[in-house]
Amino acid sequence: MLRNNIAIDAMGGDKAPKSIISGLAISSIRNPSINYIIYGDANKIEPLIKNREQLKAVSKIVHVEDWIRGDEKASRSLRRSKTTSMGLAISAVAKGEADAIVSAGNSGALLAMSIFGLRKLPGISRPALAAVMPTISGEVVALDLGANIDCSSQNLIDFSLMGIIFAKNVLGKPNPRLAFLNVGEEDTKGSNMIHEAASVMENSHFSSFYKGYVEGDKIISGDYDVVVCDGFSGNVMLKTAEGTAKLCAAYLKQVFGSSILGKISYAIGRSSFLSIRKKMDPRKHNGAVLLGLNGIVVKSHGGTDSIGFAHAVDLATEMSVGNYNELIKNELDKIKTKSL
């Protein structure tokens, strides 16, 4: 049986390499048919992996002494791509030695090196950063979340294509519902860029998926599976959602810990509160994906722990096993023979 290979930047992130290897061990148990190529300082990695027999059996360590620092500028990172753990992991994907890369390292460096090293898929105007967010009744994939601050209508159309295929094959949505993030749901609201993209979607073979405009407060309604926007709006949306989740968690902690009555209430409803905390756990949705490149690139949050990193590796695994990029290419070939 052909096994997929995933390249791991073991030195990226606030808690590397310990949280990286621990997370990898968790994911390897859930995905026993995957091999890992681990790039980083072997002197630090080997002691962490030696007692993890399952992970050790499917891993190859490539010793790299240099790594990208968290505050390093992307321009400098590009010049060091051939000597760093992140750069060499990306190179493995470019050479076909690995199907995907996962890194918790510097976001700007990862974006720059991935775009430069892997190049865009033919027919895609720009790559997009996508992430899965929880909703009232499931999950929604949102893109772009910061890779492209200024966008054209063609960019939004390309993002829509990539989002639809992601929702179908990663989220398991056979008929994903797509909407453009806008300042209102009315057809007259928003910029000309959004109106142009909406017109194309309404008259294309994607029309059955397209559901119009959505405002920010409706994203979590569960009525949509894909939300498309420019990178500026998407990044603000994502960071606001993350901040709101932290605010809710802080409020709950204050309410149930500030008085005896609150503590009693928590004790009575403990199982329900634990269930809420589990649903709101950001680690379950850790991992943003850079879509539209000749290779799968998953960015883990730099401060995540082993559980969060495991979810990022799971995402890379699901996309590589599901041949996400081949599905994109096939869809682009269909577009060439159909009028949008």
C-alpha positions as CSV (number, residue, x, y, z in Angstrom):
1,M,0.0,0.0,0.0
2,L,1.3,3.4,-1.0
3,R,1.9,5.5,2.1
4,N,1.7,9.3,2.2
5,N,4.6,11.3,3.6
6,I,4.2,14.5,5.6
7,A,7.1,16.8,6.3
8,I,7.3,18.3,9.8
9,D,9.1,21.5,10.8
10,A,10.0,20.3,14.3
11,M,11.7,23.6,15.3
12,G,8.8,26.0,14.6
13,G,6.6,27.3,17.4
14,D,6.8,28.5,21.0
15,K,7.0,25.0,22.5
16,A,9.1,23.3,19.8
17,P,10.2,20.6,19.5
18,K,8.5,19.0,22.5
19,S,4.9,19.9,21.7
20,I,5.6,19.1,18.0
21,I,6.8,15.6,18.7
22,S,4.1,14.9,21.3
23,G,1.4,16.1,18.9
24,L,2.9,14.0,16.1
25,A,2.8,11.0,18.3
26,I,-1.0,11.5,18.9
27,S,-1.7,12.0,15.2
28,S,0.4,8.9,14.2
29,I,-1.8,6.7,16.4
30,R,-4.9,8.1,14.7
31,N,-3.4,7.8,11.2
32,P,-1.1,4.7,11.3
33,S,-0.7,4.6,7.5
34,I,1.3,7.9,7.3
35,N,5.0,8.4,7.3
36,Y,6.7,11.5,8.7
37,I,9.9,13.3,7.7
38,I,11.0,15.4,10.7
39,Y,13.3,18.3,10.1
40,G,15.1,19.8,13.0
41,D,17.9,19.3,15.6
42,A,18.3,15.6,15.9
43,N,20.0,16.0,19.3
44,K,16.7,17.5,20.7
45,I,14.3,15.3,18.7
46,E,15.7,11.8,19.2
47,P,15.3,11.8,23.0
48,L,11.7,12.8,22.5
49,I,10.9,10.1,20.0
50,K,13.0,7.1,21.3
51,N,10.3,5.8,23.6
52,R,7.4,6.4,21.2
53,E,7.6,3.1,19.2
54,Q,4.6,3.8,17.0
55,L,6.0,7.2,15.9
56,K,9.6,6.0,15.7
57,A,8.6,3.2,13.3
58,V,7.1,5.7,10.7
59,S,9.5,8.6,11.1
60,K,12.7,9.7,9.5
61,I,14.7,12.5,11.2
62,V,16.6,14.9,9.0
63,H,19.2,16.8,11.1
64,V,19.0,20.5,10.6
65,E,20.7,22.9,13.1
66,D,19.2,26.1,11.9
67,W,15.5,27.3,12.1
68,I,13.4,30.3,11.5
69,R,12.9,32.6,14.5
70,G,9.5,33.8,15.5
71,D,10.3,37.5,14.9
72,E,12.3,37.0,11.7
73,K,11.4,39.0,8.6
74,A,10.0,37.0,5.7
75,S,12.6,38.5,3.3
76,R,15.5,37.2,5.5
77,S,13.8,33.8,5.8
78,L,13.6,33.4,2.1
79,R,17.4,33.8,1.8
80,R,17.8,31.0,4.4
81,S,15.3,28.6,3.0
82,K,18.0,26.0,2.0
83,T,19.5,25.8,5.6
84,T,16.5,25.9,7.9
85,S,14.1,23.2,9.1
86,M,11.1,25.1,7.6
87,G,12.7,25.7,4.3
88,L,13.9,22.1,3.9
89,A,10.5,20.8,4.8
90,I,8.9,22.9,2.1
91,S,11.6,21.8,-0.3
92,A,10.6,18.1,0.4
93,V,7.1,18.9,-0.8
94,A,8.4,20.7,-3.9
95,K,10.6,17.8,-4.8
96,G,7.7,15.3,-4.4
97,E,9.4,13.6,-1.4
98,A,6.5,14.7,0.9
99,D,2.8,15.3,0.2
100,A,2.3,18.1,2.8
101,I,4.2,20.2,5.3
102,V,3.0,21.2,8.8
103,S,4.7,24.0,10.7
104,A,4.0,26.0,13.8
105,G,6.7,28.5,12.9
106,N,6.7,32.1,11.8
107,S,3.6,32.7,9.7
108,G,5.0,35.3,7.4
109,A,8.1,33.2,6.6
110,L,5.9,30.1,6.0
111,L,3.7,32.0,3.6
112,A,6.6,33.6,1.7
113,M,8.7,30.4,1.4
114,S,5.7,28.2,0.5
115,I,4.5,30.6,-2.3
116,F,8.1,31.0,-3.6
117,G,9.1,27.3,-3.3
118,L,5.9,25.6,-4.3
119,R,4.4,28.1,-6.8
120,K,0.7,28.5,-7.6
121,L,-1.4,25.8,-9.2
122,P,-2.0,26.6,-12.9
123,G,-5.3,28.5,-13.2
124,I,-5.3,29.9,-9.6
125,S,-4.7,33.6,-9.5
126,R,-3.6,33.7,-5.9
127,P,-3.3,31.2,-3.0
128,A,-5.5,31.7,0.0
129,L,-5.2,31.1,3.7
130,A,-8.2,29.0,4.9
131,A,-9.3,27.8,8.3
132,V,-12.2,25.8,9.8
133,M,-14.3,27.6,12.3
134,P,-17.1,26.2,14.6
135,T,-20.7,27.1,14.0
136,I,-23.9,26.5,15.9
137,S,-24.6,23.3,13.9
138,G,-21.2,22.2,12.6
139,E,-18.2,23.9,10.9
140,V,-17.5,26.5,8.2
141,V,-14.4,27.0,6.2
142,A,-13.4,30.7,5.8
143,L,-10.9,32.1,3.3
144,D,-8.9,34.3,2.7
145,L,-7.7,35.0,6.2
146,G,-4.7,37.2,5.5
147,A,-2.6,36.0,2.6
148,N,-4.1,38.6,0.3
149,I,-4.9,42.0,1.7
150,D,-6.1,43.5,-1.6
151,C,-8.2,41.2,-3.9
152,S,-9.9,41.2,-7.2
153,S,-13.2,39.6,-8.2
154,Q,-11.2,36.8,-9.9
155,N,-9.4,36.2,-6.7
156,L,-12.7,35.7,-4.9
157,I,-13.9,33.4,-7.6
158,D,-10.8,31.3,-7.2
159,F,-11.2,31.3,-3.4
160,S,-14.7,30.1,-3.9
161,L,-13.6,27.1,-6.0
162,M,-11.0,26.1,-3.5
163,G,-13.4,26.5,-0.6
164,I,-16.1,24.4,-2.2
165,I,-13.7,21.5,-2.9
166,F,-12.3,21.8,0.6
167,A,-15.8,21.7,2.2
168,K,-16.7,18.7,0.0
169,N,-13.7,16.6,0.7
170,V,-12.4,17.7,4.1
171,L,-15.6,18.7,5.9
172,G,-17.7,16.1,4.2
173,K,-20.3,18.5,2.8
174,P,-21.7,17.1,-0.5
175,N,-23.5,20.3,-1.4
176,P,-21.6,23.1,0.4
177,R,-23.4,26.4,0.8
178,L,-21.2,29.4,-0.1
179,A,-21.5,33.1,0.7
180,F,-19.4,36.2,0.3
181,L,-18.7,38.2,3.5
182,N,-20.3,41.6,3.0
183,V,-21.5,44.7,4.9
184,G,-25.1,43.6,4.2
185,E,-27.2,40.8,2.7
186,E,-28.9,43.1,0.1
187,D,-27.7,42.9,-3.5
188,T,-26.9,46.7,-3.5
189,K,-24.5,46.5,-0.5
190,G,-20.8,46.1,-0.8
191,S,-18.0,46.9,-3.3
192,N,-18.0,46.5,-7.1
193,M,-15.4,43.7,-6.6
194,I,-17.9,41.6,-4.6
195,H,-20.8,42.4,-7.0
196,E,-18.7,41.2,-10.0
197,A,-17.7,38.0,-8.2
198,A,-21.3,37.4,-7.2
199,S,-22.5,37.9,-10.7
200,V,-20.0,35.3,-12.0
201,M,-21.0,32.8,-9.3
202,E,-24.7,33.2,-10.0
203,N,-24.2,32.4,-13.7
204,S,-21.6,29.6,-13.4
205,H,-21.9,25.9,-12.8
206,F,-21.2,26.8,-9.1
207,S,-24.6,28.6,-8.9
208,S,-26.2,25.7,-7.0
209,F,-23.6,26.3,-4.2
210,Y,-23.8,30.1,-4.1
211,K,-26.2,31.5,-1.5
212,G,-25.5,35.3,-1.7
213,Y,-24.0,37.6,0.9
214,V,-23.5,37.0,4.6
215,E,-22.9,39.5,7.4
216,G,-20.3,38.9,10.1
217,D,-22.8,37.9,12.8
218,K,-24.3,35.2,10.6
219,I,-21.1,33.3,9.9
220,I,-21.6,31.0,13.0
221,S,-25.3,30.5,12.2
222,G,-24.7,27.1,10.6
223,D,-26.4,28.2,7.4
224,Y,-23.2,28.3,5.4
225,D,-20.3,25.9,4.8
226,V,-17.9,28.3,3.0
227,V,-17.4,32.0,3.6
228,V,-15.2,33.9,1.1
229,C,-13.7,37.4,1.6
230,D,-10.5,39.4,1.0
231,G,-7.6,38.8,3.4
232,F,-8.0,42.0,5.3
233,S,-11.6,41.4,6.2
234,G,-10.9,37.7,6.9
235,N,-8.0,38.3,9.2
236,V,-10.1,40.8,11.2
237,M,-13.0,38.4,11.3
238,L,-10.8,35.5,12.5
239,K,-9.0,37.5,15.2
240,T,-12.2,39.0,16.5
241,A,-13.7,35.5,16.7
242,E,-10.7,34.3,18.7
243,G,-10.9,37.2,21.0
244,T,-14.6,36.7,21.6
245,A,-14.0,33.1,22.5
246,K,-11.4,34.1,25.0
247,L,-13.8,36.8,26.4
248,C,-16.5,34.2,26.9
249,A,-14.1,31.8,28.6
250,A,-13.0,34.6,30.9
251,Y,-16.5,35.6,31.8
252,L,-17.5,32.0,32.6
253,K,-14.5,31.7,34.8
254,Q,-15.3,34.9,36.7
255,V,-19.0,33.9,37.1
256,F,-18.3,30.5,38.5
257,G,-15.3,31.3,40.6
258,S,-16.2,34.6,42.2
259,S,-18.7,33.4,44.8
260,I,-19.8,30.3,46.7
261,L,-23.1,30.2,44.8
262,G,-21.2,30.2,41.5
263,K,-18.9,27.4,42.6
264,I,-22.0,25.3,43.7
265,S,-23.6,26.0,40.3
266,Y,-20.5,24.9,38.5
267,A,-20.4,21.7,40.6
268,I,-24.0,20.9,39.8
269,G,-23.7,21.5,36.1
270,R,-20.0,20.4,35.7
271,S,-20.6,17.9,33.0
272,S,-22.6,20.4,30.9
273,F,-19.9,23.1,31.4
274,L,-17.1,20.6,30.4
275,S,-19.1,19.8,27.2
276,I,-19.3,23.5,26.4
277,R,-15.6,24.0,27.0
278,K,-14.8,21.0,24.8
279,K,-16.8,22.5,21.9
280,M,-15.1,25.9,22.3
281,D,-11.6,24.4,22.6
282,P,-9.6,26.2,19.9
283,R,-7.2,23.3,19.7
284,K,-9.8,21.3,17.9
285,H,-9.7,23.7,15.0
286,N,-6.0,24.4,15.0
287,G,-4.4,24.5,11.6
288,A,-4.8,27.0,8.7
289,V,-4.2,25.8,5.2
290,L,-2.6,27.7,2.4
291,L,-4.7,26.6,-0.6
292,G,-3.8,27.0,-4.3
293,L,-0.2,25.8,-4.3
294,N,1.6,22.8,-5.7
295,G,1.6,21.1,-2.4
296,I,-0.3,21.1,0.9
297,V,0.8,23.6,3.5
298,V,-0.7,23.6,7.0
299,K,0.1,26.4,9.5
300,S,-0.3,25.5,13.2
301,H,-0.8,28.2,15.8
302,G,2.7,29.0,17.2
303,G,1.5,28.7,20.8
304,T,-0.4,25.5,20.5
305,D,0.2,22.4,22.6
306,S,0.5,18.8,21.5
307,I,-3.2,18.3,21.2
308,G,-3.5,21.4,18.9
309,F,-0.6,20.4,16.8
310,A,-2.0,16.9,16.4
311,H,-5.1,18.4,14.9
312,A,-3.0,20.3,12.4
313,V,-1.3,17.1,11.4
314,D,-4.6,15.4,11.1
315,L,-5.8,18.1,8.7
316,A,-2.7,17.8,6.5
317,T,-3.2,14.0,6.5
318,E,-6.8,14.2,5.5
319,M,-6.0,16.6,2.6
320,S,-3.1,14.6,1.3
321,V,-4.9,11.2,1.5
322,G,-7.9,12.8,-0.2
323,N,-5.7,14.2,-3.0
324,Y,-7.1,17.7,-2.5
325,N,-4.8,19.3,-5.1
326,E,-5.7,16.8,-7.8
327,L,-9.4,17.6,-7.2
328,I,-8.6,21.3,-7.6
329,K,-6.8,20.6,-10.9
330,N,-9.7,18.5,-12.2
331,E,-12.1,21.2,-11.4
332,L,-10.0,23.8,-13.2
333,D,-9.9,21.5,-16.2
334,K,-13.7,21.5,-16.2
335,I,-13.8,25.2,-16.1
336,K,-11.7,25.4,-19.2
337,T,-14.4,23.6,-21.1
338,K,-17.3,25.5,-19.6
339,S,-18.2,29.1,-19.7
340,L,-18.3,30.7,-16.3
